[in-house]
Amino acid sequence: MSLPLQPPVPPQLARPRKGLPDEEGWAYEPKWDGFRMLVFLDGSGDAYLQSRGGKPMARYFPEVTFPAGVRAVLDGEIVIDSDEEGVQTFDTLSQRIHPAASRVAMLAEKTPARYVAFDLLADGDESLLELGFGERRRRLEAWAAEHDPASAGHPFSVTPIEYAAADAEKWLYHGEGAIAKELDAPYEPGKRTGFVKIKRVRTLDAVVLGWRPGKAAGTVGSIILGVYDEPGGTLRVIGHSSGFSAKEKRELVDRLRPYETGERGSGDPSRWKPDEELEWVALRPELVVEISYDHASDGRIRHGTKVQRWRDDKRPEECLADQLQG
C-alpha cells in the first residue's frame, strides 16, 4: 500500500466531559452512533477499512466505496440511518458483523451504510498528523470538494461542524451528543488528547415491571422497566436499571414487596454469559420511576441507565414509548 500511513493506525480518542468547552480555540461536531473507521485509499479503487481495534472491515460493508485514483487516509464513522431524519441505528449496524458473505450482501442492499468523514490524516504522499485539527479540517473540506464522492454515487459525507459552543448545543438534545476538538491539536494516534466527548443524557418515565435479586441475599440487583406502546396499548419491557447503593438494595426489597404478583421465574439470558439465566420477580405495573440513560436503539435502553427519582405523582398509563423517540 503506497501511502505515508500504513494500517493499523489507532485512532485518536476523546476524553469524556460533562459540558461543552466554551472558549476560543475549539470546534464542535455531532457524536455519531456507528463504527469508528479509518479508510486507506491507495488509488486502486479498493478501500481498506480499519476498525478502531485495528481489524480489516471492508468485507462487512461492500457498499461503502470511494472514487478510484484517490490516495488518502480518512478518519470517520460508518453509520446506518434508521429513518429519513438521519437517526442512526447501532443494532442494525452490528448485524453486519456476520461470517456469511451472502447475508452481508443482503443486508448491504436492504440497510445500506454510509461513511461520515471527520478528519483527513494523509493526502497523497503527505501525512497530516502534525497539523492542527483546524488545518486538517480545512484540508478535508477541500479534499471532499475536489473528489466529490457523494455526487459520484459513493455513500460519503463530511460531518457538520460549528465553531461556537452555543451553536453546538443542539447536538446535546437531538442526537448522541457532541465532540469538541482543539483547533491547534495535532492528530496523536491512540491518545486521548485534543478531543473531548459530551454525551447526550436523556430521561424518561418508566413502569417498574419487576426486579432481579442482587448478588447478596436479601437485596435488589436491578429493576425491570417498561412503557406502553400507545395509550391503552401493550406494556412492554425496554430494559433495566441497576447501580443502587448497598443501602438502597436492601431497602428496595421491602419497598417492592407489596407490589409482587407472586410470579417468579428465570429467563432473558445474559448477553455476556449466555448460559446464565437471570432470576426475576414480577410486580404489578403500578410504580413509576424517572430514569436517565445514555443510549437507546430499536425501542430498548442500552447504556447508562440510572434511577433519578420515584414518580408517585405520575400514572403508569402515562409512560409511553414515544419518549424513546425524543
C-alpha positions as CSV (number, residue, x, y, z in Angstrom):
1,M,0.0,0.0,0.0
2,S,1.7,3.2,-1.2
3,L,0.7,5.7,1.5
4,P,2.6,7.7,4.1
5,L,0.5,5.9,6.8
6,Q,0.0,2.1,6.9
7,P,-2.7,0.2,8.8
8,P,-3.2,-0.4,11.6
9,V,-3.3,3.2,12.8
10,P,-5.0,3.5,16.2
11,P,-7.5,6.4,16.1
12,Q,-7.1,9.5,18.3
13,L,-9.7,9.2,21.1
14,A,-11.8,11.7,23.1
15,R,-11.9,12.2,26.9
16,P,-15.4,12.3,28.5
17,R,-16.5,15.6,29.7
18,K,-19.8,16.8,31.2
19,G,-20.2,20.0,29.3
20,L,-19.1,21.8,26.1
21,P,-15.8,23.8,26.5
22,D,-16.9,27.3,25.9
23,E,-13.8,29.3,25.0
24,E,-11.8,30.2,21.9
25,G,-9.8,27.6,20.1
26,W,-12.4,24.8,19.9
27,A,-14.6,23.3,17.1
28,Y,-17.6,21.1,17.6
29,E,-19.1,18.2,15.8
30,P,-22.0,15.8,16.4
31,K,-21.3,12.5,18.0
32,W,-22.3,9.6,15.7
33,D,-23.8,6.3,16.7
34,G,-21.8,4.0,14.5
35,F,-18.5,2.2,14.0
36,R,-15.3,4.3,14.1
37,M,-13.4,3.5,10.9
38,L,-10.2,4.6,9.3
39,V,-10.2,4.4,5.5
40,F,-7.0,3.9,3.5
41,L,-7.2,4.7,-0.2
42,D,-4.2,3.8,-2.3
43,G,-5.5,4.8,-5.7
44,S,-6.5,1.3,-6.8
45,G,-10.2,1.9,-6.2
46,D,-10.3,-0.6,-3.3
47,A,-10.7,0.9,0.1
48,Y,-9.1,-0.7,3.2
49,L,-11.4,-0.2,6.1
50,Q,-9.8,-0.4,9.6
51,S,-11.8,-0.6,12.8
52,R,-11.0,1.2,16.0
53,G,-9.3,-2.0,17.2
54,G,-7.2,-2.3,14.0
55,K,-9.1,-5.0,12.2
56,P,-9.9,-5.0,8.5
57,M,-13.6,-4.4,8.0
58,A,-14.2,-3.9,4.2
59,R,-15.9,-7.3,3.8
60,Y,-18.7,-6.3,6.1
61,F,-19.5,-3.1,4.2
62,P,-19.2,-3.8,0.4
63,E,-21.4,-0.8,-0.4
64,V,-19.0,1.7,1.2
65,T,-16.9,2.6,-1.8
66,F,-14.7,5.5,-2.8
67,P,-13.5,7.1,-6.1
68,A,-10.7,5.3,-8.0
69,G,-7.4,7.1,-8.4
70,V,-7.6,8.8,-5.0
71,R,-4.8,8.4,-2.4
72,A,-5.7,9.4,1.1
73,V,-6.3,8.3,4.7
74,L,-9.6,9.3,6.3
75,D,-10.9,9.1,9.8
76,G,-14.6,8.9,10.3
77,E,-17.5,6.6,11.2
78,I,-19.7,4.1,9.4
79,V,-23.4,4.6,10.2
80,I,-26.7,3.2,9.1
81,D,-29.7,5.6,9.2
82,S,-32.9,4.2,10.6
83,D,-35.2,6.9,9.1
84,E,-35.4,9.9,6.8
85,E,-34.3,12.2,9.6
86,G,-30.9,10.6,9.7
87,V,-31.2,8.9,13.1
88,Q,-28.7,6.0,13.4
89,T,-29.4,2.5,14.5
90,F,-26.5,0.7,16.1
91,D,-28.2,-2.6,16.3
92,T,-28.8,-2.8,12.6
93,L,-25.1,-1.9,12.1
94,S,-24.0,-4.7,14.4
95,Q,-25.8,-7.2,12.3
96,R,-23.3,-6.7,9.6
97,I,-20.5,-8.4,11.5
98,H,-21.5,-11.8,10.1
99,P,-19.4,-14.7,8.7
100,A,-21.7,-15.4,5.8
101,A,-20.9,-13.2,2.7
102,S,-24.4,-13.8,1.3
103,R,-26.0,-12.3,4.5
104,V,-23.7,-9.3,4.4
105,A,-24.6,-8.7,0.8
106,M,-28.3,-9.0,1.5
107,L,-28.1,-6.5,4.4
108,A,-25.9,-4.2,2.4
109,E,-28.8,-3.9,-0.1
110,K,-31.5,-3.8,2.5
111,T,-30.0,-1.4,5.0
112,P,-27.1,0.3,3.3
113,A,-24.4,2.0,5.4
114,R,-22.6,5.3,4.7
115,Y,-19.3,6.8,5.6
116,V,-19.1,10.1,7.6
117,A,-15.6,11.6,7.4
118,F,-14.4,14.0,10.2
119,D,-10.6,14.0,9.6
120,L,-8.0,13.8,6.9
121,L,-4.8,12.1,8.1
122,A,-3.0,11.8,4.8
123,D,-3.4,13.4,1.3
124,G,-1.4,11.7,-1.4
125,D,2.2,11.3,-0.2
126,E,1.7,13.9,2.6
127,S,1.0,12.9,6.3
128,L,-1.1,15.5,8.0
129,L,-0.8,14.2,11.6
130,E,1.3,17.1,12.8
131,L,-1.1,19.7,11.5
132,G,-3.6,21.2,13.9
133,F,-7.2,20.0,13.7
134,G,-8.4,23.3,12.2
135,E,-6.0,23.0,9.3
136,R,-6.8,19.3,8.8
137,R,-10.5,20.2,8.7
138,R,-9.8,22.8,6.0
139,R,-7.9,20.2,4.0
140,L,-10.7,17.6,4.5
141,E,-13.3,20.1,3.1
142,A,-11.0,20.9,0.1
143,W,-10.4,17.2,-0.5
144,A,-14.1,16.4,-0.4
145,A,-14.9,19.2,-2.8
146,E,-12.2,18.1,-5.2
147,H,-13.1,14.5,-5.4
148,D,-16.8,14.9,-4.6
149,P,-17.5,11.2,-3.7
150,A,-21.2,11.8,-2.9
151,S,-22.0,13.2,-6.3
152,A,-20.3,10.2,-8.0
153,G,-22.7,7.9,-6.1
154,H,-20.5,6.9,-3.2
155,P,-22.1,6.9,0.3
156,F,-20.0,9.7,1.7
157,S,-20.4,12.9,3.6
158,V,-18.3,15.2,5.8
159,T,-19.6,15.7,9.3
160,P,-21.1,19.0,10.2
161,I,-19.0,21.4,12.3
162,E,-19.7,24.5,14.4
163,Y,-17.2,27.0,15.9
164,A,-19.3,28.3,18.8
165,A,-20.4,26.2,21.8
166,A,-23.9,27.8,21.7
167,D,-24.3,26.6,18.1
168,A,-23.3,23.0,19.1
169,E,-25.8,22.7,22.0
170,K,-28.4,21.3,19.6
171,W,-26.4,18.1,19.4
172,L,-26.8,17.6,23.2
173,Y,-30.6,17.5,22.8
174,H,-31.1,15.8,19.3
175,G,-28.6,13.1,18.6
176,E,-25.9,11.2,20.6
177,G,-24.1,14.3,21.9
178,A,-21.1,16.3,20.7
179,I,-17.4,16.1,20.1
180,A,-15.2,19.1,20.9
181,K,-11.8,19.4,19.2
182,E,-9.0,21.8,19.9
183,L,-8.2,23.6,16.7
184,D,-4.5,23.6,17.3
185,A,-4.3,19.9,18.3
186,P,-2.2,17.5,16.2
187,Y,-3.5,14.0,15.5
188,E,-2.0,11.7,18.0
189,P,-2.9,8.0,17.2
190,G,-4.2,6.1,20.2
191,K,-4.1,9.0,22.6
192,R,-6.9,10.8,24.4
193,T,-5.6,14.3,23.7
194,G,-7.1,17.3,21.9
195,F,-10.7,15.8,21.8
196,V,-13.5,15.6,24.4
197,K,-16.9,14.0,24.1
198,I,-20.1,15.2,25.7
199,K,-22.8,12.5,25.7
200,R,-26.4,13.4,25.4
201,V,-28.2,12.4,28.6
202,R,-31.8,11.5,28.2
203,T,-34.6,11.0,30.8
204,L,-37.9,9.1,30.6
205,D,-40.6,7.8,32.9
206,A,-41.0,4.1,33.0
207,V,-43.2,1.5,34.8
208,V,-41.4,-0.9,37.1
209,L,-42.4,-4.4,36.0
210,G,-40.3,-6.5,38.3
211,W,-36.9,-6.9,39.9
212,R,-33.9,-9.1,39.9
213,P,-32.1,-10.2,43.1
214,G,-28.6,-8.9,43.8
215,K,-25.6,-11.0,44.5
216,A,-26.0,-10.5,48.2
217,A,-29.0,-12.3,49.8
218,G,-32.0,-10.1,50.5
219,T,-31.1,-7.3,48.0
220,V,-32.4,-6.0,44.7
221,G,-29.8,-6.1,42.0
222,S,-31.9,-4.3,39.3
223,I,-35.4,-3.3,38.4
224,I,-37.1,-4.2,35.1
225,L,-38.6,-1.3,33.2
226,G,-41.4,-1.0,30.7
227,V,-43.5,1.5,28.7
228,Y,-46.8,1.4,26.9
229,D,-46.7,1.3,23.1
230,E,-49.5,3.7,22.9
231,P,-52.3,5.0,25.2
232,G,-54.3,1.9,26.3
233,G,-51.9,-0.3,24.4
234,T,-49.4,-3.1,25.3
235,L,-46.9,-2.7,28.1
236,R,-43.5,-3.9,27.0
237,V,-40.1,-4.3,28.5
238,I,-37.5,-1.7,27.4
239,G,-34.6,-2.5,29.7
240,H,-33.5,-2.5,33.3
241,S,-31.7,-0.2,35.8
242,S,-29.2,-1.0,38.5
243,G,-26.4,0.9,40.1
244,F,-28.1,1.2,43.5
245,S,-26.1,1.7,46.7
246,A,-25.8,-1.1,49.2
247,K,-28.4,0.6,51.4
248,E,-30.8,1.1,48.6
249,K,-30.5,-2.5,47.5
250,R,-31.6,-3.7,50.9
251,E,-34.4,-1.1,51.3
252,L,-35.9,-1.8,47.9
253,V,-36.8,-5.4,48.9
254,D,-39.4,-4.0,51.4
255,R,-40.5,-1.2,49.1
256,L,-41.3,-3.5,46.2
257,R,-42.7,-6.4,48.2
258,P,-46.3,-5.1,48.4
259,Y,-46.5,-4.9,44.6
260,E,-45.3,-8.5,44.0
261,T,-47.7,-10.7,42.0
262,G,-46.4,-14.0,43.2
263,E,-45.0,-14.7,39.7
264,R,-41.3,-15.6,39.7
265,G,-39.0,-17.3,37.2
266,S,-35.8,-17.1,35.3
267,G,-35.0,-16.2,31.7
268,D,-33.5,-13.5,29.5
269,P,-30.0,-15.0,29.4
270,S,-27.2,-12.5,30.0
271,R,-25.6,-11.3,26.8
272,W,-22.1,-11.8,28.3
273,K,-22.9,-15.1,30.0
274,P,-25.2,-17.0,27.6
275,D,-25.6,-20.0,30.0
276,E,-26.7,-17.8,32.9
277,E,-30.4,-17.3,33.3
278,L,-31.4,-14.4,35.4
279,E,-34.0,-14.7,38.2
280,W,-36.8,-12.3,38.2
281,V,-39.8,-11.3,40.4
282,A,-42.9,-9.8,38.7
283,L,-44.6,-6.7,40.1
284,R,-48.0,-5.2,39.4
285,P,-47.5,-2.3,37.0
286,E,-48.2,0.5,39.5
287,L,-44.8,2.1,40.3
288,V,-43.2,4.7,38.1
289,V,-39.6,5.9,38.1
290,E,-37.8,8.6,36.2
291,I,-34.5,7.3,34.8
292,S,-31.6,8.8,32.9
293,Y,-29.9,6.9,30.2
294,D,-27.1,7.4,27.6
295,H,-28.4,5.5,24.7
296,A,-31.4,3.6,23.2
297,S,-31.9,1.8,20.0
298,D,-34.7,-0.4,18.5
299,G,-37.0,0.5,21.3
300,R,-34.7,-0.5,24.1
301,I,-32.5,1.3,26.6
302,R,-28.9,0.2,26.1
303,H,-26.4,2.2,28.2
304,G,-26.0,4.3,31.3
305,T,-29.4,3.7,33.0
306,K,-29.9,5.3,36.4
307,V,-32.9,5.9,38.6
308,Q,-33.3,9.7,39.2
309,R,-36.5,9.6,41.3
310,W,-39.7,7.7,42.1
311,R,-42.7,9.3,40.4
312,D,-45.6,8.9,42.8
313,D,-47.2,11.8,41.0
314,K,-47.5,10.0,37.7
315,R,-49.8,7.3,36.5
316,P,-48.2,4.2,34.8
317,E,-50.5,4.7,31.7
318,E,-48.7,8.0,31.0
319,C,-45.4,6.2,30.4
320,L,-45.4,5.9,26.6
321,A,-42.9,4.6,24.1
322,D,-42.7,7.8,22.3
323,Q,-40.3,9.1,25.0
324,L,-37.7,7.0,23.3
325,Q,-38.0,9.0,20.1
326,G,-37.4,12.3,21.8
